[in-house]
Amino acid sequence: MYVAIENNSKQTSFSTNIMEKRIEKIEDQIREIKDNHLSHIQEDLAVVKTNQEWIMKFFWIVSSASIAGLITGIINLIIK
């Protein structure tokens, strides 16, 4: 009976050892993903932000020109 308990404890420690190795492997992969991938995401977001600034400037120019056209039209109507 003592032998069975000893074998069971060896199997349990072996299983625990395997699980610890797997957990370490997963943690290493997560660290690698964080280190490598986050910089790419931040660069992509910077590009999107830059593109968004150009779009905002373009629409600002378009809206300014249309408002100026409306004002000019109103002034022409008043003068005539």
C-alpha positions as CSV (number, residue, x, y, z in Angstrom):
1,M,0.0,0.0,0.0
2,Y,2.9,2.4,0.7
3,V,4.2,1.8,-2.8
4,A,1.0,2.9,-4.4
5,I,1.0,6.2,-2.5
6,E,4.6,6.7,-3.5
7,N,3.9,6.1,-7.2
8,N,0.9,8.3,-7.0
9,S,3.0,11.2,-5.5
10,K,5.6,10.7,-8.2
11,Q,3.0,10.9,-10.9
12,T,1.5,14.0,-9.3
13,S,4.8,15.7,-9.1
14,F,5.5,14.8,-12.7
15,S,2.2,16.2,-13.8
16,T,2.8,19.4,-11.8
17,N,6.2,19.7,-13.4
18,I,4.8,19.4,-16.9
19,M,2.1,21.9,-16.1
20,E,4.6,24.4,-14.7
21,K,6.7,24.1,-17.9
22,R,3.6,24.7,-20.0
23,I,2.7,27.7,-18.0
24,E,6.2,29.1,-18.3
25,K,6.1,28.5,-22.1
26,I,2.8,30.4,-22.4
27,E,4.0,33.3,-20.2
28,D,7.1,33.6,-22.4
29,Q,5.0,33.6,-25.6
30,I,2.7,36.3,-24.1
31,R,5.8,38.4,-23.2
32,E,7.1,38.0,-26.7
33,I,3.8,39.0,-28.2
34,K,3.5,42.1,-26.0
35,D,7.1,43.2,-26.8
36,N,6.9,42.7,-30.5
37,H,3.3,43.4,-31.4
38,L,2.5,46.5,-29.3
39,S,5.1,48.6,-31.0
40,H,3.6,47.7,-34.4
41,I,0.1,48.6,-33.2
42,Q,1.3,51.9,-31.8
43,E,3.0,52.7,-35.1
44,D,-0.2,51.8,-37.0
45,L,-2.3,54.1,-34.7
46,A,0.2,56.9,-35.3
47,V,-0.3,56.5,-39.1
48,V,-4.1,56.5,-38.7
49,K,-3.9,59.6,-36.5
50,T,-1.8,61.4,-39.1
51,N,-4.2,60.4,-41.9
52,Q,-7.1,61.6,-39.8
53,E,-5.4,65.0,-39.3
54,W,-5.1,65.4,-43.1
55,I,-8.8,64.4,-43.5
56,M,-9.8,67.0,-40.9
57,K,-7.8,69.7,-42.6
58,F,-9.3,68.8,-46.0
59,F,-12.9,69.1,-44.6
60,W,-12.0,72.3,-42.7
61,I,-10.9,73.8,-46.1
62,V,-14.0,72.6,-47.8
63,S,-16.3,73.8,-45.1
64,S,-14.6,77.2,-45.0
65,A,-14.9,77.6,-48.8
66,S,-18.6,76.7,-48.8
67,I,-19.3,79.2,-46.0
68,A,-17.4,81.8,-47.9
69,G,-19.5,81.0,-51.0
70,L,-22.7,81.3,-49.0
71,I,-21.7,84.7,-47.6
72,T,-20.7,85.9,-51.0
73,G,-24.1,84.8,-52.4
74,I,-26.0,86.6,-49.6
75,I,-24.0,89.7,-50.1
76,N,-24.7,89.6,-53.9
77,L,-28.4,89.2,-53.2
78,I,-28.3,92.2,-50.8
79,I,-26.4,94.4,-53.3
80,K,-28.7,93.7,-56.2
